[in-house]
């Protein structure tokens, strides 16, 4: 699992392109996810601890 954090939440909520906003990436190598359900625009990912 990769967690993405930013301290510029207001810019994201305003609709600014997130690829241009400074972010921090945190790797959680103790969690593995798989797609459990996929229907149209909705998806569910389930995570399991290793």
C-alpha positions, 0 to 999 in steps of 0.5 A, a space after each residue: 500500500 502506498 499512502 500519499 499525503 500533502 499539506 496543501 489540502 485546500 489546493 486539492 479541494 479547489 480542483 487544482 491538478 494534484 500532479 503539480 502539488 508537493 506530496 509525500 509518499 509513504 510505503 506500507 509494505 506490511 499491507 497488500 491490497 486486491 480489487 474486491 469489487 469493480 462496478 462502473 465508477 465504484 471500486 472496493 479494495 481489500 487489504 490484508 496484513 502480511 
